[in-house]
Amino acid sequence: MVNPKISTVDFASQEDAVRVLPQAPLIDSYRTGWKGLTFTHYCHPPHETMEHCLLQHSLVIADPKSCFQAERHVNGKFRQYAHGNGRVDIIPAFLDHRTNWDQEVEFSVIAICPTLLNQTAQELRQREIELIPQFSIDDPVIRQLALALKTEIQTGCMSGRLYGESLGTALAARLLQNYAVNKPPFEFKANGLSRSQLGRVIDYIQANLAQDVSILDLAIVTNMSESHFSRGFKRSVGITPYQYLMQQRVERARQLLNQQVISISDIALDCGFANQTHLTKVFRQMTGITPKAYQKR
């Protein structure tokens, strides 16, 4: 239960987050439209936060080049430890918390909405959700997912909402499988989509290739939660919804390139890519050739 005397902070709100970390982030996801998670990256001077309670589960990933001393007070318990070198702290939502560090440090914060965690837990058949606070742990999976989010923002979020939200779902599953009191049963396997559900999703994707499709958009088509849909789709098709979307966009681009009447820059936009550079990058990854070279064959 939240202590009414402790300040509650919504890290999904840029205006609210500065009450905890007054230094502006170098990189943030506030304008991405991602649902369920927020990413920020800081280079912050020595600081002691106020006592607060976050409305999201918080992952703090230290920069690999950083090494510093940190102190955390979580629900009345004190912890002093060495941090840095890409290690991770996990602070569950709704806990009384304050922290401080002794030098300028670089770190990322990923705030995950409890709703996203709850949805993922339901699909993993995990009834009770209670994350265990973690301090300076070595988790290469979380580190790589955080780096993918950071890179996506730095490159202009060209991959769209579906990519970022898929990484958020992967982070939620990682937390539940490794840092929850009651872990999901290992024998759990997600069911695939029915033939009619899969057909509706494929039709929706084909009709909206030029749009910024999100996991929620596709889940609504199947009347599923986002996490259930993502797992079911991968089980049915063998790849993630994002990977399938990219495949279909490249296939549409190939068809338009064969016509040789539309410019490559216009084809990129018609197929849902951010720009011609984005199309070229993905097209080359999937076909081994650039769109321009493909068009000249």
C-alpha positions as CSV (number, residue, x, y, z in Angstrom):
1,M,0.0,0.0,0.0
2,V,1.3,3.5,-0.9
3,N,2.2,5.7,2.1
4,P,0.1,8.9,1.7
5,K,3.0,10.8,3.2
6,I,5.4,9.8,0.5
7,S,5.4,11.6,-2.9
8,T,4.0,9.5,-5.7
9,V,5.8,9.9,-9.0
10,D,4.6,8.9,-12.5
11,F,7.8,8.3,-14.5
12,A,5.7,8.1,-17.7
13,S,5.2,11.9,-17.3
14,Q,8.1,14.0,-18.3
15,E,6.9,16.8,-16.0
16,D,6.6,14.4,-13.1
17,A,9.9,12.6,-13.6
18,V,11.9,15.8,-13.0
19,R,10.8,15.7,-9.3
20,V,13.1,12.7,-8.9
21,L,15.8,13.4,-11.4
22,P,15.9,17.2,-12.1
23,Q,18.6,16.9,-14.7
24,A,17.0,16.6,-18.2
25,P,17.6,13.2,-19.9
26,L,19.9,13.0,-22.9
27,I,17.6,10.6,-24.6
28,D,13.9,9.8,-23.9
29,S,10.9,8.0,-25.3
30,Y,8.3,10.5,-24.3
31,R,7.3,11.3,-28.0
32,T,7.5,7.8,-29.3
33,G,3.9,6.8,-28.5
34,W,5.1,3.5,-26.9
35,K,2.5,2.0,-24.7
36,G,3.4,0.4,-21.4
37,L,7.1,1.6,-21.0
38,T,9.2,4.7,-20.8
39,F,12.9,4.9,-21.6
40,T,15.2,7.7,-20.4
41,H,19.0,8.0,-20.5
42,Y,20.9,10.4,-18.2
43,C,24.3,11.8,-17.5
44,H,23.5,13.1,-14.0
45,P,25.7,14.8,-11.4
46,P,25.9,13.5,-7.8
47,H,22.4,13.6,-6.4
48,E,20.1,12.4,-3.6
49,T,16.5,11.9,-4.5
50,M,13.6,12.7,-2.3
51,E,11.6,9.9,-0.7
52,H,9.2,8.8,-3.4
53,C,7.0,6.0,-4.7
54,L,7.1,5.2,-8.4
55,L,3.9,4.1,-10.2
56,Q,6.0,2.0,-12.5
57,H,8.5,-0.8,-12.1
58,S,11.9,0.8,-12.5
59,L,15.0,-0.7,-14.1
60,V,18.2,1.3,-13.7
61,I,20.9,0.2,-16.1
62,A,24.3,1.7,-15.4
63,D,26.5,2.7,-18.4
64,P,29.2,0.1,-19.1
65,K,31.9,2.8,-18.6
66,S,30.5,4.0,-15.3
67,C,31.7,2.8,-11.9
68,F,30.4,4.5,-8.7
69,Q,29.0,4.0,-5.2
70,A,25.3,4.0,-4.7
71,E,22.9,3.9,-1.7
72,R,19.3,2.9,-1.8
73,H,16.6,2.9,0.8
74,V,13.8,0.6,-0.2
75,N,10.8,0.1,2.1
76,G,12.9,1.1,5.1
77,K,15.8,-1.2,4.2
78,F,19.2,0.3,3.4
79,R,21.7,-0.9,0.8
80,Q,25.1,0.5,0.0
81,Y,27.0,-1.0,-3.0
82,A,29.2,-0.6,-6.0
83,H,27.4,0.0,-9.2
84,G,28.3,0.5,-12.9
85,N,29.7,-1.7,-15.7
86,G,26.3,-2.2,-17.3
87,R,24.8,-3.7,-14.1
88,V,21.0,-3.4,-13.3
89,D,18.9,-2.3,-10.3
90,I,15.2,-3.4,-10.3
91,I,12.9,-1.3,-8.0
92,P,9.3,-2.6,-8.0
93,A,6.4,-0.1,-8.2
94,F,4.7,1.2,-5.1
95,L,7.7,0.9,-2.7
96,D,8.9,3.8,-0.6
97,H,12.3,4.6,-2.1
98,R,15.2,7.1,-2.2
99,T,18.7,6.8,-3.6
100,N,21.9,8.8,-3.9
101,W,25.3,8.4,-5.7
102,D,28.6,10.1,-5.2
103,Q,29.7,11.3,-8.7
104,E,28.5,12.2,-12.1
105,V,27.2,9.0,-13.7
106,E,25.5,7.8,-16.9
107,F,22.6,5.5,-16.7
108,S,19.3,4.5,-18.3
109,V,15.9,4.1,-16.6
110,I,13.2,1.9,-18.0
111,A,9.8,2.4,-16.3
112,I,7.4,-0.5,-17.0
113,C,3.7,0.0,-16.4
114,P,2.2,-2.6,-13.9
115,T,-0.6,-3.2,-16.4
116,L,1.9,-4.5,-19.0
117,L,3.4,-6.8,-16.3
118,N,-0.1,-8.0,-15.3
119,Q,-1.0,-8.8,-18.8
120,T,2.2,-10.7,-19.4
121,A,1.7,-12.6,-16.1
122,Q,-1.8,-13.7,-17.1
123,E,-0.5,-15.2,-20.3
124,L,2.3,-17.0,-18.4
125,R,-0.3,-18.4,-16.0
126,Q,1.2,-16.5,-13.1
127,R,-1.5,-15.4,-10.8
128,E,0.4,-13.4,-8.1
129,I,2.9,-10.8,-9.2
130,E,5.5,-9.6,-6.7
131,L,8.9,-8.5,-8.0
132,I,11.9,-8.8,-5.7
133,P,14.1,-5.7,-5.5
134,Q,17.5,-6.3,-7.1
135,F,20.8,-4.3,-6.7
136,S,23.7,-4.2,-9.2
137,I,22.8,-7.5,-10.9
138,D,24.4,-8.7,-14.1
139,D,21.6,-9.4,-16.6
140,P,22.9,-9.4,-20.3
141,V,19.3,-9.8,-21.6
142,I,18.0,-6.7,-19.9
143,R,21.2,-4.9,-20.9
144,Q,20.7,-5.8,-24.6
145,L,17.0,-4.9,-24.6
146,A,17.8,-1.5,-23.0
147,L,20.5,-0.9,-25.7
148,A,18.0,-1.8,-28.4
149,L,15.5,0.8,-27.0
150,K,18.2,3.4,-26.7
151,T,19.4,2.8,-30.3
152,E,15.8,2.9,-31.6
153,I,15.3,6.4,-30.1
154,Q,18.7,7.6,-31.3
155,T,17.9,6.6,-34.9
156,G,14.6,8.4,-34.9
157,C,12.2,5.5,-34.0
158,M,12.1,4.5,-37.7
159,S,10.8,1.0,-36.8
160,G,7.5,2.2,-35.4
161,R,5.6,1.6,-32.3
162,L,5.4,-2.2,-32.8
163,Y,9.1,-2.6,-32.4
164,G,9.5,-0.6,-29.1
165,E,6.4,-2.2,-27.6
166,S,7.7,-5.7,-28.5
167,L,10.9,-4.9,-26.5
168,G,8.7,-3.8,-23.6
169,T,6.8,-7.1,-23.6
170,A,10.1,-9.0,-23.7
171,L,11.4,-7.0,-20.7
172,A,8.1,-7.8,-18.8
173,A,8.6,-11.5,-19.5
174,R,12.2,-11.3,-18.3
175,L,11.2,-9.7,-15.0
176,L,8.5,-12.3,-14.3
177,Q,10.7,-15.3,-15.3
178,N,13.7,-14.2,-13.2
179,Y,12.8,-11.7,-10.5
180,A,9.3,-12.5,-9.3
181,V,8.4,-14.3,-6.1
182,N,6.3,-16.8,-8.0
183,K,7.9,-17.7,-11.3
184,P,5.8,-18.9,-14.3
185,P,5.6,-22.7,-14.8
186,F,8.4,-23.8,-17.1
187,E,6.1,-26.1,-19.0
188,F,3.9,-23.2,-20.1
189,K,3.6,-22.8,-23.9
190,A,1.5,-20.2,-25.6
191,N,-1.3,-21.3,-27.8
192,G,-1.2,-20.1,-31.4
193,L,-3.8,-18.0,-33.1
194,S,-6.9,-19.6,-34.7
195,R,-7.1,-19.6,-38.5
196,S,-9.7,-16.8,-38.4
197,Q,-7.6,-14.7,-36.0
198,L,-4.5,-15.1,-38.1
199,G,-6.4,-14.3,-41.2
200,R,-7.8,-11.1,-39.7
201,V,-4.3,-10.0,-38.5
202,I,-2.7,-10.6,-41.9
203,D,-5.5,-8.7,-43.7
204,Y,-5.1,-5.8,-41.2
205,I,-1.4,-5.6,-41.7
206,Q,-1.7,-5.7,-45.5
207,A,-4.3,-2.9,-45.4
208,N,-2.1,-0.8,-43.1
209,L,1.4,-1.3,-44.2
210,A,1.9,2.5,-44.5
211,Q,0.7,3.1,-41.0
212,D,2.5,3.1,-37.6
213,V,1.0,-0.2,-36.5
214,S,1.1,-1.0,-32.7
215,I,0.8,-4.2,-30.8
216,L,-2.5,-2.9,-29.4
217,D,-3.9,-2.4,-33.0
218,L,-3.2,-6.1,-33.8
219,A,-4.3,-7.4,-30.5
220,I,-7.7,-5.7,-30.8
221,V,-8.2,-7.4,-34.2
222,T,-7.9,-10.8,-32.4
223,N,-9.7,-9.7,-29.2
224,M,-6.6,-10.6,-27.2
225,S,-4.2,-8.8,-24.7
226,E,-1.0,-7.5,-26.3
227,S,1.2,-10.1,-24.6
228,H,-1.1,-13.0,-25.4
229,F,-1.3,-11.9,-29.1
230,S,2.5,-11.5,-29.4
231,R,3.2,-15.0,-28.1
232,G,0.3,-16.6,-30.1
233,F,1.4,-14.9,-33.3
234,K,5.0,-16.1,-33.0
235,R,3.8,-19.6,-32.2
236,S,1.6,-19.6,-35.3
237,V,3.9,-17.9,-37.7
238,G,7.4,-18.6,-36.3
239,I,8.5,-14.9,-36.1
240,T,7.4,-11.9,-34.1
241,P,4.7,-9.5,-35.4
242,Y,7.3,-6.9,-36.0
243,Q,9.5,-9.2,-38.1
244,Y,6.4,-10.2,-40.1
245,L,5.4,-6.6,-40.6
246,M,8.9,-5.8,-41.9
247,Q,8.8,-8.8,-44.3
248,Q,5.5,-7.6,-45.7
249,R,6.7,-4.1,-46.2
250,V,9.8,-5.3,-48.0
251,E,7.6,-7.5,-50.2
252,R,5.4,-4.6,-51.1
253,A,8.5,-2.5,-51.9
254,R,9.7,-5.2,-54.2
255,Q,6.4,-5.2,-56.1
256,L,6.5,-1.4,-56.5
257,L,10.2,-1.4,-57.5
258,N,9.4,-3.9,-60.3
259,Q,6.9,-1.4,-61.7
260,Q,9.7,1.2,-62.1
261,V,7.3,4.1,-62.2
262,I,7.5,5.3,-58.6
263,S,10.6,6.9,-56.9
264,I,12.3,4.9,-54.2
265,S,11.7,7.7,-51.7
266,D,7.9,7.5,-52.4
267,I,8.0,3.7,-52.3
268,A,9.6,4.0,-48.8
269,L,6.7,6.1,-47.5
270,D,4.0,4.1,-49.3
271,C,5.3,0.9,-47.5
272,G,5.5,2.4,-44.0
273,F,9.3,3.1,-43.8
274,A,10.4,6.3,-42.2
275,N,12.4,7.4,-45.2
276,Q,14.5,6.0,-48.1
277,T,17.4,5.3,-45.8
278,H,15.3,3.2,-43.6
279,L,13.9,1.3,-46.6
280,T,17.4,0.7,-47.9
281,K,18.7,-0.6,-44.6
282,V,15.9,-3.1,-44.0
283,F,15.7,-4.1,-47.7
284,R,19.4,-4.9,-47.8
285,Q,19.2,-6.9,-44.6
286,M,16.4,-9.1,-45.9
287,T,17.4,-9.4,-49.6
288,G,21.2,-8.8,-49.7
289,I,20.7,-6.0,-52.2
290,T,19.7,-2.3,-52.1
291,P,16.4,-1.1,-53.6
292,K,18.3,0.9,-56.3
293,A,20.3,-2.2,-57.3
294,Y,17.1,-4.3,-57.3
295,Q,15.3,-1.9,-59.5
296,K,18.1,-1.9,-62.1
297,R,18.2,-5.7,-62.4
